[in-house]
Amino acid sequence: MRKKLRRFEENAQRRNVVEPGKPLFETIKGKWKEKQFKNDNPITLELACGRGEYTVGLAQHSNASNFIGIDIKGDRIWKGSSHADTLGLEHVAFLRTKIHDLLNFFAPGEVSEIWLTFPDPRPRDRDIKRRLTNPRFLDMYKEVLEPEGWFRFKTDNTGLFEYTLEVLAERNDIRDLEFTKDLYNSPLNAEHFGIKTKYEKMFSEAGEKIKYLKFRFA
Ligand SMILES: C[S@@+](CC[C@H](N)C(=O)[O-])C[C@H]1O[C@@H](n2cnc3c(N)ncnc32)[C@H](O)[C@@H]1O
C-alpha cells in the first residue's frame, strides 16, 4: 500500500500524467497538441492501456505522432509513465480516467488512431454495457476519431471478439474492416509491431490465439 501511495505521489508530480487534481485535467479537451505536446503531430490513443506497453512501444517506432495511454488505475499508469520517462519519450502521455468520460477529454476529430488492447472481456450478460466495444463506446470513439482514423483492437478473448464482430455487423457506419482470429499466422501480423502487453504474454503462454481487427468509421 505504501508503494502504491508513493507512486500516486510521483504521478501527481509528473508532466506526462494527466489526472484529477491537475489543471490540465479540466482544460485539455481539444488542446492536447498545444498544451501537452507542444507540437502539431497526430495523436494515437491506447485505451485500457494498463502498463502502457503499446503507448510506449508505438512511440519508440515513431517520433511523428503523439501517444496517449488511458487507464483508470494509477499504479499501472505509473509504470508506463516511468518507462516513457526513462526512455526520454516526450511525445508520450497518460490520462487517468474512465473511458466512459472520453468525450470530456477529446474534441471531435482530435484523435488519429485508437488502439484497444486486451480490455476486460466482461462475459456476463449483465455486463454487456461495460464491454469497451459496446455500441455506446463505439459512438464515442467515432466522435473523437478523425474521419480517416483507424480503430484497432487486440484480444485473446473469443467471446469478446465474436461479440465485437456482431456489433460491427449491425452498424451501417463501419468501413475497411479486416480481422484475424490468429494474428501471428496472418498477413495482418506486421500491423501490431510485435508489441506484447502483459495480458497478451499471459494469455499467449496459456495457449490462447491472439485476435485482431481494424476498421474505420464511415
Ligand atoms: C485486462 S487489463 C489490460 C491491460 C493492458 N492493455 C494489457 O494488455 O496488459 C484491462 C485494463 O483496463 C482498465 N480498465 C477497465 N475498464 C476501464 C474503464 N472503463 N476505463 C479505463 N480503464 C479501464 C483496467 O484498469 C486494466 O488496466
The ligand as a MOL file (V3000), in Angstrom:
LIG
                    3D

  0  0  0     0  0            999 V3000
M  V30 BEGIN CTAB
M  V30 COUNTS 27 29 0 0 0
M  V30 BEGIN ATOM
M  V30 1 C -7.0990 -6.7760 -18.7950 0
M  V30 2 S -6.2960 -5.2560 -18.4430 0 CHG=1
M  V30 3 C -5.3140 -4.9970 -19.9180 0
M  V30 4 C -4.1970 -4.0160 -19.7170 0
M  V30 5 C -3.2490 -3.8460 -20.9130 0
M  V30 6 N -3.9310 -3.2830 -22.0640 0
M  V30 7 C -2.6210 -5.1630 -21.2850 0
M  V30 8 O -2.9230 -5.6780 -22.3590 0
M  V30 9 O -1.7750 -5.6560 -20.4950 0 CHG=-1
M  V30 10 C -7.6260 -4.1100 -18.6490 0
M  V30 11 C -7.2750 -2.6880 -18.2380 0
M  V30 12 O -8.3820 -1.8580 -18.4980 0
M  V30 13 C -8.5430 -0.9270 -17.4360 0
M  V30 14 N -9.9730 -0.5420 -17.4810 0
M  V30 15 C -11.0350 -1.3580 -17.4030 0
M  V30 16 N -12.1790 -0.6620 -17.5790 0
M  V30 17 C -11.8060 0.6300 -17.7550 0
M  V30 18 C -12.5260 1.8330 -17.9880 0
M  V30 19 N -13.8450 1.8410 -18.0690 0
M  V30 20 N -11.8350 2.9730 -18.1090 0
M  V30 21 C -10.4720 2.9830 -18.0190 0
M  V30 22 N -9.7400 1.8660 -17.8230 0
M  V30 23 C -10.3870 0.7140 -17.6920 0
M  V30 24 C -8.1130 -1.6810 -16.2040 0
M  V30 25 O -7.7010 -0.8110 -15.1750 0
M  V30 26 C -6.9640 -2.5320 -16.7640 0
M  V30 27 O -5.7130 -1.8890 -16.6270 0
M  V30 END ATOM
M  V30 BEGIN BOND
M  V30 1 1 1 2
M  V30 2 1 2 3
M  V30 3 1 2 10
M  V30 4 1 3 4
M  V30 5 1 4 5
M  V30 6 1 5 6
M  V30 7 1 5 7
M  V30 8 2 7 8
M  V30 9 1 7 9
M  V30 10 1 10 11
M  V30 11 1 11 12
M  V30 12 1 11 26
M  V30 13 1 12 13
M  V30 14 1 13 14
M  V30 15 1 13 24
M  V30 16 1 14 15
M  V30 17 1 14 23
M  V30 18 2 15 16
M  V30 19 1 16 17
M  V30 20 1 17 18
M  V30 21 2 17 23
M  V30 22 1 18 19
M  V30 23 2 18 20
M  V30 24 1 20 21
M  V30 25 2 21 22
M  V30 26 1 22 23
M  V30 27 1 24 25
M  V30 28 1 24 26
M  V30 29 1 26 27
M  V30 END BOND
M  V30 END CTAB
M  END
